[in-house]
Amino acid sequence: MRALGWWLMLVGSLRLASVWFGFFDIWALRLAVFSKSPMTEVHGRTFGVWTLLTCTLCFLCAFNLDNKQLYLATFLSFIYAFGHFLTEYLIYQTMAIANLTTVSIFAGTSIVWMLLQWNAHQRQQVNLKHS
């Protein structure tokens, strides 16, 4: 597995903690992410399902970096997540800067790395020559 694949596995694994918090420990999710906003259990479960989907994309892409559609979907999931958290901080003011910084490190690194590696993972074509 290439380095980007290992990174995506790490990010997906760390996101699983947010899934757990969303379903089973809403107050930990509130403290770790939305520290300036009240949250209900429904908010937590919705966040958990959304984050579980992004975990799935990370894991699938890690093992299929040559799949352009999956690569694009995973890349866009980082763009959407970063945009979501940025608006939560700037517009809705539901996050503290420390929480945004943590999210930004993972999303930003992933976005930049995936952009830099955009065409680096091509499917290897097998040439079978008939004798």
C-alpha positions as CSV (number, residue, x, y, z in Angstrom):
1,M,0.0,0.0,0.0
2,R,1.3,3.5,-0.8
3,A,1.8,6.2,1.7
4,L,-1.4,8.0,0.7
5,G,-3.3,4.8,1.3
6,W,-1.9,4.5,4.8
7,W,-2.8,8.1,5.5
8,L,-6.4,7.5,4.4
9,M,-6.6,4.4,6.6
10,L,-5.3,6.5,9.6
11,V,-7.9,9.3,8.9
12,G,-10.7,6.8,8.4
13,S,-9.7,5.1,11.7
14,L,-9.6,8.4,13.6
15,R,-13.0,9.3,12.1
16,L,-14.4,6.1,13.7
17,A,-14.0,7.8,17.1
18,S,-16.3,10.5,15.9
19,V,-18.8,7.9,14.8
20,W,-18.7,6.3,18.3
21,F,-19.1,9.7,19.9
22,G,-22.1,10.5,17.6
23,F,-23.9,7.4,18.5
24,F,-22.9,6.7,22.1
25,D,-21.3,9.7,23.7
26,I,-22.9,12.9,22.4
27,W,-21.2,15.1,25.1
28,A,-17.7,14.0,23.9
29,L,-18.7,14.9,20.4
30,R,-19.9,18.3,21.6
31,L,-16.7,19.0,23.4
32,A,-14.4,17.7,20.6
33,V,-16.2,19.4,17.7
34,F,-19.2,21.6,18.3
35,S,-18.2,23.1,21.7
36,K,-20.1,26.3,21.3
37,S,-23.5,24.7,20.4
38,P,-26.1,22.6,22.2
39,M,-26.5,19.2,20.5
40,T,-29.3,16.6,20.7
41,E,-28.9,12.9,20.3
42,V,-30.5,13.2,16.8
43,H,-27.7,15.6,15.8
44,G,-25.1,13.2,17.1
45,R,-26.5,10.2,15.2
46,T,-26.8,12.2,12.0
47,F,-23.2,13.3,12.4
48,G,-22.2,9.7,13.2
49,V,-23.9,8.3,10.0
50,W,-22.3,11.1,7.8
51,T,-18.9,10.4,9.4
52,L,-19.3,6.6,8.9
53,L,-19.9,7.3,5.2
54,T,-16.6,9.3,5.0
55,C,-14.8,6.5,6.9
56,T,-16.0,4.1,4.3
57,L,-14.8,6.3,1.5
58,C,-11.4,6.6,3.1
59,F,-11.0,2.8,3.5
60,L,-12.2,2.0,0.1
61,C,-10.0,4.6,-1.6
62,A,-7.0,3.5,0.4
63,F,-7.2,0.1,-1.3
64,N,-8.3,1.5,-4.7
65,L,-6.2,4.6,-5.3
66,D,-6.3,3.8,-9.1
67,N,-10.1,4.1,-9.1
68,K,-10.6,7.7,-10.3
69,Q,-14.3,7.9,-9.4
70,L,-13.7,6.7,-5.9
71,Y,-10.7,8.9,-5.6
72,L,-12.8,11.9,-6.6
73,A,-15.6,11.0,-4.2
74,T,-13.1,10.7,-1.3
75,F,-11.4,13.9,-2.3
76,L,-14.8,15.7,-2.4
77,S,-15.7,14.3,1.0
78,F,-12.7,16.2,2.4
79,I,-13.7,19.4,0.6
80,Y,-17.3,19.1,1.9
81,A,-16.2,18.3,5.4
82,F,-13.7,21.2,5.5
83,G,-16.3,23.6,4.0
84,H,-18.9,22.4,6.5
85,F,-16.7,22.9,9.5
86,L,-15.4,26.3,8.2
87,T,-19.0,27.6,7.9
88,E,-19.8,26.2,11.3
89,Y,-16.9,28.3,12.7
90,L,-17.2,31.4,10.6
91,I,-20.9,31.8,10.1
92,Y,-22.7,29.8,12.7
93,Q,-20.1,30.1,15.4
94,T,-20.7,26.6,16.8
95,M,-17.0,25.6,17.0
96,A,-14.0,26.9,18.8
97,I,-10.9,27.7,16.8
98,A,-9.0,24.8,18.5
99,N,-11.6,22.3,17.2
100,L,-11.5,23.8,13.7
101,T,-7.7,23.6,13.7
102,T,-7.8,19.9,14.5
103,V,-10.2,19.3,11.7
104,S,-8.3,21.5,9.3
105,I,-5.0,19.6,9.9
106,F,-6.6,16.3,8.8
107,A,-8.8,17.7,6.0
108,G,-6.2,20.1,4.7
109,T,-3.4,17.6,4.6
110,S,-5.7,15.1,2.8
111,I,-6.9,17.7,0.3
112,V,-3.4,18.8,-0.6
113,W,-1.9,15.3,-0.7
114,M,-4.7,14.0,-2.9
115,L,-4.3,17.0,-5.2
116,L,-0.6,16.4,-5.5
117,Q,-1.1,12.7,-6.2
118,W,-4.1,13.2,-8.5
119,N,-2.6,11.4,-11.5
120,A,0.0,9.3,-9.7
121,H,-2.1,6.3,-9.2
122,Q,-2.9,4.8,-12.6
123,R,-4.1,1.3,-13.3
124,Q,-1.4,-0.8,-14.7
125,Q,-2.3,-2.2,-18.0
126,V,-1.2,-5.7,-18.8
127,N,0.2,-6.3,-22.2
128,L,-0.2,-9.8,-23.3
129,K,1.8,-10.6,-26.4
130,H,0.8,-13.6,-28.4
131,S,3.7,-15.6,-29.7
